[in-house]
Amino acid sequence: MVDHQKAAQLFESARALAHDTPAIGRKLSGNCVTVHYGMLGAARELFGPGVELVVGYIEVAGRAYFHFTNDEVESWRAGITKRNYNLHSWLSVHGDVLDLTLAPTFHENEPHLIPADLTYIDLRIASEHGIVHKARLMGDQIPIELGLFR
């Protein structure tokens, strides 16, 4: 289980990082890969080893969000880039989900899906709200391998 005080601290650090980064629009919403990749060091300082970057998709009440196919992954690995990628990223903290961007993304784009007071989402919070994180790829190098950074 994720330590909620540390998770809240990491969320605030992520929000400050996003706010101070004009290149990503100064927001967490829609910037899952950049934010989680950028928070890997801080997360490892807070939680110790066992923090990994995850790329996958989300299901809410059986509906998939940010789903991508194996063919898309192969095309990205082959160097075909897109302006926007339909995928989601979060951190795995000792096997638990720690998602710093899904709540802000849903608040902005699908506000009816989750309560307005949620900031980060961990496995317990996800379970309470019918959210399932479906991991597809893990590792610090995944964004680079897929060409997600420009």
C-alpha positions in Angstrom: 0.0 0.0 0.0 1.3 3.5 -0.9 2.0 5.8 2.0 -0.6 8.5 1.5 1.4 11.3 3.0 4.3 10.6 0.7 1.9 10.2 -2.3 0.4 13.6 -1.5 3.9 15.1 -1.3 4.8 13.6 -4.6 1.6 14.9 -6.2 2.3 18.4 -5.0 5.9 18.2 -6.4 4.5 17.0 -9.7 2.0 19.8 -9.8 4.8 22.3 -9.1 6.9 20.7 -11.9 4.1 20.9 -14.4 3.3 24.5 -13.4 6.9 25.5 -13.9 7.1 23.8 -17.3 5.5 25.9 -20.1 6.4 23.3 -22.7 3.7 21.0 -21.3 1.1 23.7 -20.8 1.7 24.1 -17.0 -0.7 21.3 -16.1 -0.7 17.6 -15.1 -3.7 16.8 -17.4 -2.7 15.2 -20.6 1.0 15.0 -19.6 1.2 11.5 -18.0 4.4 10.3 -19.6 6.3 13.6 -19.1 5.2 14.0 -15.5 5.7 10.4 -14.3 9.1 10.2 -16.1 10.1 13.5 -14.5 9.0 12.3 -11.0 10.9 9.0 -11.1 13.8 10.3 -9.1 11.7 12.0 -6.5 9.5 9.0 -6.1 12.5 6.7 -5.6 13.8 9.1 -2.9 10.5 9.0 -1.1 9.6 5.3 -1.6 13.0 3.7 -2.1 13.8 1.2 -4.8 10.9 -0.6 -6.5 9.5 2.4 -8.3 8.9 1.8 -12.0 7.4 3.7 -14.9 4.4 2.0 -16.4 2.7 2.6 -19.8 -0.7 1.0 -20.3 -4.4 2.0 -20.4 -7.3 2.4 -18.0 -10.7 0.8 -17.6 -13.5 2.5 -15.8 -16.7 0.5 -15.3 -15.5 -1.8 -18.1 -14.8 1.0 -20.6 -11.3 1.3 -21.9 -9.6 4.7 -21.9 -6.2 5.4 -23.6 -6.1 1.9 -25.1 -3.5 1.2 -27.8 -2.7 -1.9 -29.9 0.4 -4.0 -30.3 0.6 -2.7 -33.9 0.7 0.9 -32.6 3.5 0.0 -30.2 5.5 -1.6 -33.1 4.9 1.5 -35.3 6.1 3.8 -32.5 9.2 1.6 -32.0 9.8 1.8 -35.7 10.0 5.6 -35.5 6.5 6.6 -36.6 5.6 9.5 -34.4 2.2 11.1 -33.6 1.3 14.5 -32.3 -0.8 12.9 -29.5 -0.5 9.3 -28.3 -3.5 7.4 -27.0 -1.9 5.8 -23.9 -1.5 6.3 -20.2 1.4 6.3 -17.8 1.7 6.0 -14.1 4.2 4.8 -11.5 4.3 1.3 -9.9 5.4 1.7 -6.3 6.3 -1.8 -4.9 3.6 -3.2 -7.2 0.9 -0.6 -6.2 -0.4 2.0 -8.6 0.5 5.7 -8.0 -1.1 7.8 -10.7 -0.4 11.5 -10.5 -2.2 12.6 -13.7 -5.3 10.6 -14.2 -7.5 12.5 -11.7 -6.5 15.9 -13.2 -7.0 14.5 -16.7 -10.5 13.2 -15.8 -11.4 16.4 -14.0 -10.6 18.3 -17.2 -12.1 15.9 -19.8 -14.5 13.5 -18.1 -15.4 15.2 -14.8 -18.4 12.9 -14.1 -16.1 9.8 -13.7 -14.4 10.7 -10.4 -15.0 13.0 -7.4 -13.6 16.5 -7.8 -11.5 16.3 -4.6 -9.3 13.4 -5.9 -5.7 14.4 -6.6 -3.6 11.3 -7.1 -4.9 7.7 -7.5 -3.5 4.6 -5.9 -4.8 1.1 -6.0 -7.2 1.6 -3.1 -8.7 4.7 -4.6 -8.9 3.2 -8.0 -10.7 0.2 -6.6 -13.2 2.4 -4.8 -14.1 4.2 -8.0 -14.1 1.2 -10.4 -10.8 2.2 -12.1 -8.4 -0.6 -13.3 -4.9 0.2 -14.5 -3.9 -2.2 -17.2 -0.1 -2.3 -17.5 1.3 -3.0 -20.9 5.0 -1.9 -20.8 7.3 -1.1 -17.8 10.7 0.5 -17.5 12.4 3.9 -17.5 13.4 3.6 -21.1 9.9 2.9 -22.5 9.2 6.6 -23.4 12.5 6.8 -25.3 12.0 3.4 -27.0 8.6 4.5 -28.2 9.7 8.0 -29.2 7.3 9.7 -26.8 9.6 12.6 -26.1 10.4 15.2 -28.8 
